[in-house]
Amino acid sequence: CYSFCTLLGHIGHMSEIEADEDVVTPAAVDEFGTLVALLRDPEVPLHKKTVCLRRIRMSLSGDDPPIKELLNIDGCLETLVECLQDSRDSTKQFESAWAITNIASGTSEDTNAVANSGAVKVFSKFILDTKGNPESCNEDIVEQAVWAIGNIVCDDVRHRNMVLEGEPELFPTLIDMCSYRRLKTSVRNNTTWTISNLLRGKPVPPREVVIAALPLLVGNVMTPPNDDILMDSLWALSYYTDREDSRISDVLDGYPDVLPKLCEYLKSGSEPIQRLVLRNLGSIATGSDEHTERVLQSGFLHSLYGLLLRGGICDEIERVGCWLLSNITAGTRDQIQQVIDGGFLELLVHHVKNGRPQDRKEAIWALFNLATGGTNEQIAALLPFVKELMEVFGNIQHETIQFMRLVNILVDTQNDKFFEILDRDDLLRLQSTVILRVDERGEDDDSDRWKSHCEKVVQVMEKYEQYQMQKATGPREP
């Protein structure tokens, strides 16, 4: 542990701001208290305080940073915020901004500490000062301010709302910053990311506040400056349109070229971009039947089929692709028919059998939605896959209820055709699996629902026995 005098002597050997990271070393945890004390001491020269801040910041920049240990120092954050406001030394401000940004990237508790420290107001001022005069700002400090705000608002919707409501000029200023071509690319990248985070979370932010971002976001999709900005803009659009019909209409009606452009990316984009395109198409398909129809008219199904057929692609593409199909099969019967005609039933069954749990979940929902809203003829399209589905039923852990509902619909609508495909062993496996699930649930909140499904399995068995008996004896004469 360094003494106060030893540490002062160590810092004294540094040339002023020219001391670079090859010379200045990250602070050890047991130095934090002394370094914070130096920052508070009015007798310590500015350039030495800058070195103190740099050492603190460097210690927070590695893997598993000791954020908690730093925050345990009384008044640490308040001291960093005071340094952030010291306009006499921009390097000191930059180092403190970077340190606070790293703290805000920690746990929710760490982020909350930053949100409550007064740093948001200071960071916002750096950003607001770019308005109308971006050339005069310190880009490095502004970039850290943008990054810090992004870390804070993505952690909790309360922090997001605090920023949107407490600093109402901040969001439009961030939008304007993205048009300042003289700003570094990294600043514009981080600004787009922060805008995306300000759209994230439930409940969604007020439409009248965030709709101003649409020209920027759609413009970034249509003519992306780079892939980072494209991806963050795609994230932002998916947040904007998620389950909100009026917002979906804002995008589709205001920017009719965006759907064809999304389909272009689905054909030729990288896997991360394809995943985000599917997320956007799925968000739009959560809207009205008209919105779902416009997604289908974009012609994306052929590209999606190729992606799901390929296999071995980004895991998230398979999950999001199945989720998108589940939103379409929740639509009209004409929309369900397009999924059937596109050959997707075999792919969905494949993901029920071989997919990861999250893929299986979405695939089961897609099949269940089809059975719930489809015609008897459309439901009958599932019959060729019943045997395969029943074979994997015992491996399904979390969507058993949806699967049982699917079986009940097939029994009620297809009856004899259903029983022609299965044998007694298939139904006994079904019964034993449901009984096992009931036993596993015990007396929890869902136990009554599970017992109801157990009764339905018994009814299915009885119908099967009646079918076999009738088949053996032939139809009765009137």
C-alpha positions in Angstrom: 0.0 0.0 0.0 1.4 3.4 -1.0 1.6 6.2 1.5 0.2 9.6 0.6 3.7 11.1 0.2 5.0 8.1 -1.8 2.1 8.4 -4.2 2.6 12.2 -4.6 6.3 11.5 -5.4 5.3 8.9 -7.9 2.9 11.3 -9.7 5.5 14.1 -9.5 7.7 12.1 -11.9 5.1 12.2 -14.6 5.4 15.0 -17.2 2.1 16.9 -17.3 -0.6 15.6 -19.6 2.0 14.0 -21.8 2.3 11.0 -19.5 1.0 8.2 -21.6 -0.4 4.8 -20.8 3.0 3.1 -21.4 4.2 5.0 -18.2 1.1 5.4 -16.1 -0.1 2.1 -14.6 -3.6 1.1 -13.6 -4.3 1.7 -9.9 -4.4 -1.2 -7.5 -7.5 -1.6 -5.5 -5.8 -0.6 -2.3 -4.8 2.7 -3.9 -8.3 3.9 -4.6 -8.8 5.7 -1.3 -5.5 7.6 -1.7 -6.2 8.6 -5.3 -9.7 9.9 -4.4 -8.2 11.9 -1.6 -5.7 13.4 -4.0 -8.5 14.4 -6.3 -10.3 16.2 -3.5 -7.1 18.0 -2.3 -7.1 21.6 -3.6 -3.3 21.7 -3.2 -2.7 19.0 -5.8 -1.9 20.4 -9.3 -4.4 19.8 -12.1 -2.0 17.7 -14.2 -1.4 15.4 -11.2 -5.1 15.0 -10.7 -5.4 14.0 -14.3 -2.8 11.2 -13.8 -4.8 10.0 -10.8 -8.0 9.9 -12.9 -6.2 8.1 -15.7 -4.9 5.4 -13.3 -8.5 5.0 -11.9 -9.9 4.8 -15.4 -7.3 2.3 -16.5 -8.1 0.0 -13.6 -11.8 0.1 -14.7 -11.0 -0.7 -18.3 -9.9 -4.3 -18.1 -11.8 -7.6 -17.6 -13.7 -7.9 -14.3 -13.1 -4.2 -13.3 -13.1 -3.5 -9.6 -16.1 -1.2 -9.8 -17.6 -2.2 -6.4 -14.3 -1.6 -4.7 -14.1 1.9 -6.1 -17.7 2.8 -5.2 -17.0 1.6 -1.6 -14.8 4.7 -1.3 -16.9 7.4 0.4 -17.7 10.3 -2.0 -16.0 8.6 -4.9 -18.7 9.2 -7.6 -19.3 12.7 -6.3 -15.6 13.5 -6.7 -15.6 12.1 -10.3 -18.6 14.2 -11.2 -16.9 17.3 -9.8 -13.8 16.5 -11.9 -16.1 16.1 -14.9 -17.3 19.6 -14.4 -13.8 21.2 -14.1 -13.5 23.1 -17.4 -10.0 24.2 -16.6 -8.6 20.9 -18.0 -10.3 19.0 -20.8 -8.1 16.0 -20.3 -9.1 15.8 -16.7 -12.8 16.0 -17.8 -12.2 13.3 -20.4 -10.6 10.9 -18.0 -13.3 11.3 -15.4 -16.0 10.9 -18.2 -14.4 7.7 -19.3 -14.1 6.4 -15.7 -17.8 7.2 -15.0 -18.8 5.5 -18.3 -17.0 2.3 -17.3 -18.8 2.4 -13.9 -22.1 2.8 -15.7 -21.4 -0.3 -17.8 -21.2 -2.5 -14.6 -24.1 -4.1 -12.7 -27.6 -2.5 -12.4 -26.6 -1.4 -9.0 -23.5 0.4 -10.4 -25.5 2.0 -13.2 -28.1 3.2 -10.7 -25.4 4.8 -8.6 -24.2 6.8 -11.7 -27.8 7.7 -12.6 -28.3 9.1 -9.1 -25.0 10.9 -8.9 -25.9 14.0 -11.0 -23.6 12.8 -13.9 -26.5 12.6 -16.3 -27.1 16.4 -16.2 -23.4 17.0 -16.8 -23.1 14.5 -19.6 -26.3 16.0 -21.2 -24.8 19.5 -21.1 -21.7 18.3 -23.1 -24.1 16.9 -25.7 -26.4 19.9 -25.8 -23.4 22.2 -26.3 -22.9 20.7 -29.7 -26.2 22.1 -30.9 -25.6 24.5 -33.7 -21.8 24.5 -33.2 -20.4 21.0 -33.3 -17.0 22.2 -34.4 -16.4 23.9 -31.1 -16.9 20.8 -28.9 -14.4 18.4 -27.6 -15.3 15.3 -29.6 -13.6 12.9 -27.1 -15.6 14.2 -24.2 -18.8 14.3 -26.2 -18.3 10.7 -27.3 -17.8 9.6 -23.7 -20.9 11.6 -22.7 -23.0 9.8 -25.4 -21.6 6.4 -24.4 -22.3 7.0 -20.7 -25.9 8.0 -21.4 -26.3 4.9 -23.6 -25.1 2.7 -20.8 -27.4 4.3 -18.3 -30.6 4.3 -20.3 -30.3 0.7 -21.5 -30.1 -0.6 -18.0 -33.6 0.3 -16.8 -36.7 2.0 -18.3 -36.8 4.3 -15.2 -33.4 5.6 -16.2 -34.5 6.0 -19.8 -37.6 7.9 -18.7 -35.5 10.0 -16.4 -33.3 11.1 -19.3 -36.2 11.6 -21.8 -38.3 13.6 -19.3 -35.5 15.4 -17.4 -33.5 16.4 -20.5 -36.2 16.9 -23.2 -33.7 18.5 -25.7 -31.3 15.7 -25.5 -33.0 13.2 -27.8 -33.5 15.7 -30.7 -29.9 16.9 -30.2 -28.6 13.3 -30.5 -30.5 13.0 -33.8 -29.0 16.2 -35.1 -25.5 15.0 -34.1 -25.8 12.1 -36.5 -25.9 14.5 -39.4 -22.7 16.3 -38.3 -20.4 14.7 -40.9 -17.4 16.5 -39.3 -17.8 14.5 -36.2 -15.7 11.3 -36.0 -17.3 8.1 -37.2 -17.0 6.6 -33.8 -19.0 9.5 -32.3 -21.8 9.0 -34.8 -21.8 5.2 -34.3 -22.1 5.7 -30.5 -24.8 8.3 -30.9 -26.9 5.9 -33.1 -26.4 3.2 -30.5 -27.6 5.5 -27.7 -30.7 6.6 -29.7 -31.5 2.9 -30.1 -31.2 2.4 -26.3 -33.5 5.3 -25.7 -36.2 3.5 -27.8 -35.7 0.3 -25.9 -37.8 -1.2 -23.1 -41.4 -1.6 -21.9 -43.5 0.4 -21.6 -42.4 2.0 -24.8 -41.4 5.7 -24.7 -44.0 8.3 -25.9 -44.6 8.2 -29.6 -44.6 12.0 -29.9 -41.0 12.0 -28.5 -39.4 9.3 -30.4 -41.1 9.5 -33.8 -38.6 12.3 -34.7 -35.9 9.6 -35.0 -37.6 7.8 -37.9 -36.1 9.8 -40.8 -32.6 9.2 -39.4 -33.2 5.5 -38.7 -34.9 4.7 -42.0 -32.2 6.8 -43.8 -29.5 4.7 -42.1 -31.3 1.5 -43.3 -31.7 2.7 -46.9 -28.2 4.1 -47.2 -26.1 2.9 -44.3 -22.9 4.8 -43.5 -21.4 1.6 -42.0 -22.6 -1.8 -40.7 -22.5 -0.6 -37.0 -24.9 2.2 -37.7 -27.1 -0.1 -39.8 -27.3 -2.7 -37.1 -28.1 -0.1 -34.4 -30.7 1.5 -36.6 -32.3 -1.9 -37.2 -32.4 -2.5 -33.5 -34.0 0.9 -33.0 -36.7 0.3 -35.6 -37.6 -3.1 -34.1 -38.1 -1.4 -30.7 -40.2 1.3 -32.3 -42.6 -1.1 -34.1 -42.9 -3.8 -31.5 -46.6 -4.6 -31.0 -47.7 -1.1 -31.7 -50.0 -0.8 -34.7 -49.8 3.0 -34.9 -46.0 2.9 -34.9 -45.9 0.1 -37.4 -48.0 2.3 -39.7 -45.6 5.2 -39.1 -42.9 3.2 -40.7 -44.8 1.4 -43.5 -46.9 4.3 -44.6 -44.2 7.0 -44.1 -41.4 4.9 -45.7 -42.9 2.4 -48.2 -39.4 1.5 -49.6 -38.2 0.2 -46.2 -39.8 -3.3 -46.6 -38.2 -4.0 -50.0 -34.8 -2.8 -48.6 -35.2 -5.2 -45.6 -35.7 -8.1 -48.0 -32.6 -7.1 -49.9 -30.6 -7.5 -46.7 -32.3 -10.8 -46.0 -30.9 -12.1 -49.3 -27.4 -10.7 -49.2 -26.6 -9.3 -45.7 -24.3 -10.8 -43.1 -25.9 -13.1 -40.6 -26.1 -10.5 -37.8 -27.9 -8.2 -40.2 -30.2 -10.9 -41.4 -31.2 -11.7 -37.8 -32.1 -8.1 -37.2 -34.1 -7.9 -40.5 -36.1 -11.0 -39.3 -36.7 -9.3 -36.0 -38.0 -6.2 -37.8 -40.2 -8.2 -40.0 -41.5 -10.2 -37.0 -42.2 -7.0 -35.1 -44.2 -5.6 -38.0 -46.1 -8.9 -38.3 -47.2 -8.6 -34.6 -49.4 -5.8 -35.9 -52.7 -6.0 -37.7 -53.6 -8.5 -40.4 -53.0 -5.7 -42.9 -49.5 -5.2 -41.6 -48.8 -8.9 -41.7 -50.0 -9.0 -45.3 -47.7 -6.2 -46.3 -44.8 -8.2 -44.9 -45.8 -11.2 -46.9 -46.2 -9.1 -50.1 -42.6 -8.1 -49.7 -41.6 -11.6 -50.9 -39.4 -12.4 -47.9 -40.7 -16.0 -47.5 -38.5 -17.4 -50.2 -35.4 -16.0 -48.6 -36.5 -17.1 -45.1 -37.0 -20.7 -46.4 -33.4 -20.7 -47.8 -32.0 -19.5 -44.4 -33.9 -22.1 -42.4 -33.2 -24.9 -44.8 -29.5 -24.1 -44.8 -28.9 -24.9 -41.1 -25.7 -24.3 -39.4 -26.3 -20.6 -39.5 -26.5 -18.1 -36.7 -28.6 -19.8 -34.0 -30.6 -16.6 -33.4 -31.7 -16.6 -37.1 -33.4 -19.9 -36.6 -35.2 -18.8 -33.4 -36.2 -15.4 -34.8 -37.3 -17.0 -38.1 -39.6 -19.5 -36.3 -40.9 -16.6 -34.2 -41.7 -14.6 -37.4 -43.6 -17.6 -38.8 -45.6 -17.9 -35.6 -46.7 -14.3 -36.0 -47.8 -15.1 -39.6 -49.7 -18.2 -38.6 -51.5 -16.1 -36.0 -52.9 -14.1 -38.9 -55.6 -14.9 -41.5 -56.3 -18.2 -43.2 -54.9 -16.9 -46.4 -51.7 -16.0 -44.6 -51.6 -19.4 -43.0 -51.9 -20.9 -46.4 -48.9 -19.0 -47.7 -46.8 -20.6 -44.9 -48.1 -24.1 -45.9 -47.6 -23.5 -49.6 -44.1 -22.2 -48.9 -43.1 -25.6 -47.5 -42.5 -24.4 -44.0 -44.3 -27.1 -42.1 -41.5 -29.6 -42.6 -39.0 -27.0 -41.4 -41.0 -26.1 -38.3 -41.3 -29.8 -37.4 -37.6 -30.2 -37.9 -37.0 -27.4 -35.4 -39.4 -29.0 -32.9 -37.4 -32.3 -33.3 -33.9 -31.0 -33.5 -33.8 -27.4 -32.5 -32.5 -25.8 -29.4 -35.2 -25.2 -26.7 -35.7 -21.6 -27.8 -36.1 -22.7 -31.5 -38.5 -25.5 -30.4 -40.6 -23.1 -28.4 -41.2 -20.7 -31.4 -41.7 -23.6 -33.8 -44.4 -25.2 -31.6 -46.1 -21.8 -31.3 -46.1 -21.5 -35.1 -47.8 -24.9 -35.4 -50.2 -24.3 -32.6 -51.3 -20.9 -34.1 -51.9 -22.6 -37.4 -54.1 -25.3 -35.8 -56.0 -22.7 -33.8 -56.8 -20.4 -36.7 -56.7 -22.6 -39.7 -59.4 -24.4 -41.6 -59.9 -28.2 -41.2 -58.0 -28.7 -44.5 -55.1 -26.5 -43.3 -55.0 -28.4 -40.0 -55.0 -31.7 -41.9 -51.7 -30.5 -43.5 -50.1 -31.3 -40.1 -51.2 -35.0 -40.2 -48.1 -36.3 -42.1 -45.9 -34.9 -39.3 -48.0 -36.2 -36.3 -45.9 -39.4 -35.9 -42.7 -37.4 -35.8 -44.1 -34.9 -33.3 -45.4 -37.6 -31.0 -41.9 -39.2 -30.9 -40.3 -36.1 -29.5 -43.1 -35.1 -27.1 -41.3 -36.6 -24.1 -38.3 -34.3 -24.7 -40.4 -31.1 -24.7 -40.0 -29.4 -21.4 -41.6 -26.0 -21.5 -44.2 -25.9 -24.3 -46.0 -29.1 -23.3 -49.3 -27.3 -22.8 -49.2 -25.8 -26.3 -48.3 -29.2 -27.7 -51.2 -30.8 -25.8 -53.6 -28.1 -27.2 -52.3 -28.9 -30.6 -53.0 -32.6 -30.1 -56.5 -31.8 -28.9 -57.3 -29.7 -31.9 -56.0 -32.5 -34.2 -58.2 -35.1 -32.4 -61.3 -32.8 -32.5 -60.9 -31.8 -36.2 -59.3 -34.9 -37.8 -60.5 -37.7 -35.5 -60.3 -40.9 -37.5 -57.4 -39.6 -39.7 -55.5 -38.8 -36.6 -55.9 -42.2 -35.1 -55.0 -43.9 -38.4 -51.5 -42.5 -38.1 -50.8 -43.3 -34.5 -50.8 -46.6 -32.5 -51.5 -47.4 -28.9 -47.8 -47.0 -27.9 -47.8 -43.4 -29.2 -50.7 -42.5 -27.1 -49.4 -44.3 -24.0 -46.2 -42.3 -24.3 -48.3 -39.1 -24.5 -50.3 -40.1 -21.4 -47.2 -41.1 -19.4 -45.4 -37.8 -20.3 -48.4 -35.7 -19.2 -48.7 -37.6 -16.0 -45.0 -37.1 -15.4 -45.4 -33.3 -16.0 -48.3 -33.2 -13.5 -46.2 -34.9 -10.9 -43.3 -32.5 -11.5 -45.6 -29.5 -11.1 -46.9 -30.6 -7.7 -49.5 -28.2 -6.4 -48.2 -25.0 -8.1 -50.4 -22.4 -9.8 -50.5 -24.4 -13.0 -51.4 -27.7 -11.4 -55.2 -27.5 -12.2 -54.4 -26.7 -15.9 -52.1 -29.7 -16.0 -54.7 -32.0 -14.4 -57.1 -30.8 -17.0 -54.7 -31.9 -19.8 -54.3 -35.2 -18.1 -58.0 -35.7 -18.2 -58.0 -34.8 -21.9 -55.3 -37.4 -22.6 -57.6 -40.0 -21.0 -60.4 -38.8 -23.3 -58.1 -39.1 -26.3 -57.3 -42.7 -25.2 -61.0 -43.5 -24.9 -61.7 -42.1 -28.4 -58.8 -44.1 -29.7 -60.2 -47.3 -28.2 -63.7 -46.5 -29.6 -62.1 -45.9 -33.0 -60.3 -49.3 -32.9 -63.4 -51.1 -31.7 -65.5 -49.5 -34.5 -62.7 -50.3 -37.0 -62.7 -54.0 -35.9 -66.5 -54.5 -35.9 -67.3 -52.2 -38.9 -70.0 -49.5 -39.0 -73.3 -50.3 -37.4 -76.4 -50.7 -39.6 -79.1 -48.0 -39.0 
